[in-house]
Amino acid sequence: MSASETLPGAVTEPDAVAAAGRERMTLDGVSVTYGDRVAVRDVSLQIRQGEVLALIGPSGCGKTTLLRTLNRLTETTAGATRDGRVLLDGTDVEQLELTDLRRRVAMVFQQPNPFPMSIFDNIAYALRVQNRKRPGRSELVPKVASALSRAGLWDEVSDNLDAPALRLSGGQQQRLCIARAIATRPEVLLMDEPCSALDPVSTARIEELISTLRADHAVVIVTHNLAQARRVADRVAFMYLGDLVEVGETDQVFDAPIQGRTRDYVAGAFG
């Protein structure tokens, strides 16, 4: 599929597809149900290399369900079923082994969730899982340092890598989780409300980090914070009651939305 083509049922953006990067993931008519309840309805969407895509919308609109569908976490919920296709670099994610998929499409969760082990071992664990030879510490040191540096944490912890990760502040723990997620060099990084549990200073640092991560990854972030979406995102997708209502460049969605529901939401009429 070329960058100028549109999937059947896709939401049409107001301008031609930007040349920011190639598609890494493609959603084609994706629907998710929990029993009789439809959580996501017929969503078609492209996720591009080098961009931050923000999913916005009121609580319960399907944002997190859609995000979790990208690396098949949704199927861990009892009663969940998915229709449509999710492609990673042209391959249906159903055809990929789960460990490989979740290495290539990594997730950072709402609450920081470092493992109850040292700072070093939190990163080393992710690297060892993908390596059958179980590399030793000396082999892992450069990769751990690289991941912590890219997550903006190295200067704060480099002198104490064997300290328990749970002793870090909340903001540091979240950056550690980001370092763990990017250590395996995923193509796509998923972030589910990564700043919701953090103070303003830590939030600002995470937002700066997201801006740098777009250089190496396609980033998808769920956020209820419209100001945050405007600050960090290249494109914004607005969801409402399971539907993808509008998707476009960030300035267009916020300043000149096409759909009335989008206009009302970004204006604060509901949410």
C-alpha angles and dihedrals in degrees: 000000000000123000091251096055123095125216117238108274094013120146108252115233118220095241135037116283108279118246093231092121147316124288113272097176130023125194114202117189094327117184128173126194133185104206104304095344119097109217099171123022125203099318120180117183143148125227114201137205114253096020138103112222115195120203110208135176141108123301113288095022095121102261098127093039089055091047092050090049091064093072097025097255090131091070090065087072113091113247095016118137130180132205128188129037135291113195128194111198088337097311121112108245088225087069094055125089108251097238091051092046093051091047090054095039104039127189133217112193134217095254118047107253110187115172116253092256138083125305089249094049093050089065096034091054092060091049095047094050090063094046121073092199094062097226119224128244097266091055092048099047096086092047093047090049091049093051093047091047093051089050091052094244106101098091091053099049108022093103094051109035092146093059116112111271090221090067091066120100118261093260092048091049091054092049088049089054089050089050090051091050095049096041091090092050098242120197091223130034118201118199121189109198090317094179102040094100096042136092120247094262093051090044091055091051092050091049091052088049092052089054091056095044092062088074092070105022145038102245126203117186130185112209138165089196107094093189089054092050089052092049100047108025131090091189132019129207117198117207128190127179092343096311127113098230102177140353128186148118111320097247091048095051093048101036104030110017115181099208123066093224090055091049092052094047098049089045090057097247090135140355 
